[in-house]
């Protein structure tokens, strides 16, 4: 029997984001925290996020 998930539950599963070629919210939070924690970035004007920050290379399912 296959599980029936609602949208809220699916959003909590990182593989559901990866399946659609995106990073999960937790991975994006970690990326932002990592970038903000680097002192050298504080002196350089940020260039903003790029598509590579949010999208992943497709993988075989």
Residue pairs with C-beta under 8 A, 6 or more apart in sequence:
5 13
10 16
11 17
11 25
14 24
14 26
14 27
17 23
17 24
17 25
17 27
18 24
18 56
18 59
19 61
21 55
21 56
21 57
21 58
22 54
22 55
22 56
23 31
23 53
23 54
23 55
23 56
28 53
28 54
31 53
35 41
